[in-house]
Each structure stands twice: as structure tokens, then as C-alpha cells.
Amino acid sequence: MSTINQFGKQGWTPERIKDLSDKTFVITGTTSGTGFEASRILLSKGAKVVMLNRNPKKATNTIAALKEKLGNAIDVTNITLDLGEQASVKKAAAELLEKVNRIDALICNGAIAQVPTQKISKDGWESQMAVNYFGHFTLQALLYPMINKSQGRIVTVGSMGYNMGIKAIKFDDLNWYKDYTANDAYSQSKLAQIMSIYELQDRLNKVGNTAVKAYACHPGSSRTNLISTSGSFMMKMIFGLMKMSPLTQPAEKGAYPELMCATEPDLDQTAFYGPTGRSNWVGPVGAHYLAPHAKDKVTAKRLWDMSEKATGVQWKF
Ligand SMILES: NC(=O)c1ccc[n+]([C@@H]2O[C@H](COP(=O)([O-])OP(=O)(O)OC[C@H]3O[C@@H](n4cnc5c(N)ncnc54)[C@H](OP(=O)(O)O)[C@@H]3O)[C@@H](O)[C@H]2O)c1
């Protein structure tokens, strides 16, 4: 991949976003971090934002905080959705389809990370795989008809963690009954999220759908609540120290890649977007190297077929 950033030395920044008055964005996990910042910036450009959050009280506080910053006229609402429960995702998707008449971009941002012990979700999956991957897989499939009608986009917020675990999907022990580690399980969930985006692109191509776009990106290393929500005491200590170093950036900057993928015209879908500086943790936002295992076709197809079976949700292309 070329090291020349198509957006210049500073990389992509939200100044490039035009007026979004006629656009609707749906985003998961906006009570803090990159999701909050992405919502704030979209709203500041005139967009309608539908947030999908699991905690109604936190969602109400988030709306209040956004109104305090941007004024009462902003068009922001919340639908309750717990990514970790398929029934909740299905209910929220149905409610959303009743409430909006277009989706210009679905931003799959919400996540948990570095969960110290193996936890199994109501649906029978390891918790990070349940929330980060299966929750979003089902949400994307159920919202796809409206995204398609709107010629919209699906944006997945991945992580450089996709390249830090076993670099594979452990089909024979997806729940990590053997050898659970917080990092491997998080890494697998983020790898699955990224892989399914490139597989989605191929499936859209196969049916000749060039109107819907799918993008994979990540926020680098950003100062958010991620580790303090779900990580172990040790991880909280490590990330607490990291937050004081120049190897991390503010949450607002972490939101830029997902905002770019949701709004910028003429992006290359096959690329992977994030900070292009040190270790891809900080720096100007643009396209950068993606390790080949994230695009392994055999694994991606197997993952997709397994996911449709496991969730009972079929994509209707
Ligand atoms: N920060 C980083 O350095 C970093 C690095 C790599 C990737 N990422 C990715 O960036 C994205 C945003 O994370 P962040 O760093 O901004 O973390 P964050 O501040 O913890 O935000 C995560 C959001 O996801 C929500 N969420 C968690 N579990 C959920 C569930 N079951 N259902 C619905 N929403 C749920 C949280 O809601 P609650 O308030 O209810 O917990 C919160 O709003 C994630 O996809 C993460 O994997 C972050």
C-alpha cells in the first residue's frame, strides 16, 4: 500500500463533511468514546442521528449532553438495543425500520473489550463475539433492505487487535472453552467484524449491487471508556498509563475513521482505514496496511455461512 495519504499530510478530517441535513445515520454505542464524538460531529453537520444503546438512562444523558453542546434543535433519538442479545437486536431493528425512512449509513461502533474471564451470552456465544460480532451481523442483515433502498453504507469499527490474537477464527471452539484469554477472544471478535465486511463487499458484487458500500476502519488507540467498562484490573492499569502517553489520541480523533467511511465519497472499499502514524495507533487518518489473514476467502465464507446459521438471520440481497 502506498504511503501517500489521499487526503494530504493531515489526513482526513471532518472539515470535509458537507451539509448532512437530508441524511440519516444509525450508530451503535454512543454513550461515550468514539460513538459519542461521531454522533456529535454528524449532528453538528445537520444530520439526523438514531443512536442504538443498551442503557436507556445513559442514552437520555447522552442526548442531554449533545443538546447542551449543539442546541435543542438537533435531531437525535435513541432506540434501546443490547448488542449482546439477539432478541434485543431484532426488536430494535424492527422499531428502527418503523421510525426512519432512510439509512445513509449504519455505523457499527459499540463494543466491549478485553473481558477478563469467559462469559457466555444468552444466545450461547462468548461475550465479545456476541456483542461485537454477532450483534452487528444481525443488525446489518436486518437493516440491509433499508440501507439498500437508500443506497447507503455499512461501516464497521474494527481494531488493530484483529492482528494481535491467534489471527484466525477458532471454528472448532468459537467460545474458547479451551485456552480462553481476554485478548484472543477480543481479537477474534474484531477479526470477524472486519472479515465479514470484505465478504459483504464480495456478496454485493456478486449480485451486481454497486450502490451499497461497506467499509472497515478502526480508531487507533483512543482515550475512551472501552477498557474501563469491560477490561480487567490489570488492563485498566496498563491503559490508564497508556492514556498519558503520546501513543494515544483523544476520542474525537478516534471517531474520524468511522466518520470518513460514513460520509466521504469515492473511498476504496477494499482498503482498511485508520490512523496512519505510529503503529496505526495515532496520526493522520487514511488507508493503511491490512494483514492478509483478514481477507482470507475460505475463512470469510465459512464465517458468513456459520453466522447466518447461528443467528437464524439470512441476508436478503
Ligand atoms: N479506544 C480504543 O483505543 C479502541 C481501539 C481499537 C478499537 N476500538 C473500537 O472502537 C469502538 C468504540 O469503542 P470506544 O473506544 O469508543 O469505547 P467506549 O467508550 O467504551 O464505547 C463503547 C460503546 O459501546 C457500547 N456498548 C457496549 N456493549 C454494548 C452492548 N451490549 N449493546 C449496545 N452497546 C454496547 C457502550 O455502551 P455502555 O455505556 O452501555 O457501556 C459504549 O457506548 C469499538 O468498536 C472498539 O472495539 C477502540
The ligand as an SDF file (V2000), in Angstrom:
LIG
                    3D

 48 52  0  0  0  0  0  0  0  0999 V2000
  -10.4780    3.0850   22.2530 N   0  0  0  0  0  0  0  0  0  0  0  0
   -9.6000    2.4140   21.5450 C   0  0  0  0  0  0  0  0  0  0  0  0
   -8.3820    2.6320   21.6650 O   0  0  0  0  0  0  0  0  0  0  0  0
  -10.0540    1.3830   20.5640 C   0  0  0  0  0  0  0  0  0  0  0  0
   -9.0750    0.6320   19.9010 C   0  0  0  0  0  0  0  0  0  0  0  0
   -9.4850   -0.2760   18.9390 C   0  0  0  0  0  0  0  0  0  0  0  0
  -10.8210   -0.3980   18.6320 C   0  0  0  0  0  0  0  0  0  0  0  0
  -11.7440    0.3250   19.3040 N   0  0  0  0  0  0  0  0  0  0  0  0
  -13.1530    0.1650   18.9180 C   0  0  0  0  0  0  0  0  0  0  0  0
  -13.7920    1.4200   18.8780 O   0  0  0  0  0  0  0  0  0  0  0  0
  -15.2000    1.2520   19.0880 C   0  0  0  0  0  0  0  0  0  0  0  0
  -15.7110    2.2640   20.0760 C   0  0  0  0  0  0  0  0  0  0  0  0
  -15.1750    1.9950   21.3340 O   0  0  0  0  0  0  0  0  0  0  0  0
  -14.6730    3.1380   22.3270 P   0  0  0  0  0  0  0  0  0  0  0  0
  -13.2110    3.0020   22.4030 O   0  0  0  0  0  0  0  0  0  0  0  0
  -15.2890    4.4230   21.9880 O   0  0  0  0  0  0  0  0  0  0  0  0
  -15.2350    2.5650   23.7220 O   0  0  0  0  0  0  0  0  0  0  0  0
  -16.3520    3.0820   24.7400 P   0  0  0  0  0  0  0  0  0  0  0  0
  -16.1060    4.4810   25.1390 O   0  0  0  0  0  0  0  0  0  0  0  0
  -16.3710    2.0430   25.8160 O   0  0  0  0  0  0  0  0  0  0  0  0
  -17.6890    2.9950   23.8900 O   0  0  0  0  0  0  0  0  0  0  0  0
  -18.2880    1.7610   23.5950 C   0  0  0  0  0  0  0  0  0  0  0  0
  -19.7690    1.9350   23.4060 C   0  0  0  0  0  0  0  0  0  0  0  0
  -20.3310    0.6450   23.1260 O   0  0  0  0  0  0  0  0  0  0  0  0
  -21.4550    0.4720   23.9700 C   0  0  0  0  0  0  0  0  0  0  0  0
  -21.7680   -0.9400   24.2300 N   0  0  0  0  0  0  0  0  0  0  0  0
  -21.0350   -1.8390   24.9060 C   0  0  0  0  0  0  0  0  0  0  0  0
  -21.6920   -3.0050   24.9810 N   0  0  0  0  0  0  0  0  0  0  0  0
  -22.8760   -2.8380   24.3450 C   0  0  0  0  0  0  0  0  0  0  0  0
  -23.9930   -3.6590   24.1000 C   0  0  0  0  0  0  0  0  0  0  0  0
  -24.0520   -4.9230   24.5510 N   0  0  0  0  0  0  0  0  0  0  0  0
  -25.0420   -3.1670   23.3960 N   0  0  0  0  0  0  0  0  0  0  0  0
  -25.0120   -1.8870   22.9470 C   0  0  0  0  0  0  0  0  0  0  0  0
  -23.9880   -1.0370   23.1650 N   0  0  0  0  0  0  0  0  0  0  0  0
  -22.9280   -1.5160   23.8560 C   0  0  0  0  0  0  0  0  0  0  0  0
  -21.1050    1.2080   25.2490 C   0  0  0  0  0  0  0  0  0  0  0  0
  -22.2880    1.4440   25.9820 O   0  0  0  0  0  0  0  0  0  0  0  0
  -22.3930    1.4050   27.5970 P   0  0  0  0  0  0  0  0  0  0  0  0
  -22.2110    2.8090   28.0340 O   0  0  0  0  0  0  0  0  0  0  0  0
  -23.7640    0.8900   27.8500 O   0  0  0  0  0  0  0  0  0  0  0  0
  -21.3030    0.5140   28.1050 O   0  0  0  0  0  0  0  0  0  0  0  0
  -20.4810    2.4650   24.6620 C   0  0  0  0  0  0  0  0  0  0  0  0
  -21.4760    3.3740   24.2740 O   0  0  0  0  0  0  0  0  0  0  0  0
  -15.3670   -0.2170   19.4900 C   0  0  0  0  0  0  0  0  0  0  0  0
  -15.8150   -0.9590   18.3810 O   0  0  0  0  0  0  0  0  0  0  0  0
  -13.9690   -0.6570   19.8760 C   0  0  0  0  0  0  0  0  0  0  0  0
  -13.7630   -2.0440   19.6990 O   0  0  0  0  0  0  0  0  0  0  0  0
  -11.3910    1.2090   20.2690 C   0  0  0  0  0  0  0  0  0  0  0  0
  1  2  1  0
  2  3  2  0
  2  4  1  0
  4  5  1  0
  4 48  2  0
  5  6  2  0
  6  7  1  0
  7  8  2  0
  8  9  1  0
  8 48  1  0
  9 10  1  0
  9 46  1  0
 10 11  1  0
 11 12  1  0
 11 44  1  0
 12 13  1  0
 13 14  1  0
 14 15  2  0
 14 16  1  0
 14 17  1  0
 17 18  1  0
 18 19  2  0
 18 20  1  0
 18 21  1  0
 21 22  1  0
 22 23  1  0
 23 24  1  0
 23 42  1  0
 24 25  1  0
 25 26  1  0
 25 36  1  0
 26 27  1  0
 26 35  1  0
 27 28  2  0
 28 29  1  0
 29 30  1  0
 29 35  2  0
 30 31  1  0
 30 32  2  0
 32 33  1  0
 33 34  2  0
 34 35  1  0
 36 37  1  0
 36 42  1  0
 37 38  1  0
 38 39  2  0
 38 40  1  0
 38 41  1  0
 42 43  1  0
 44 45  1  0
 44 46  1  0
 46 47  1  0
M  CHG  2   8   1  16  -1
M  END
$$$$
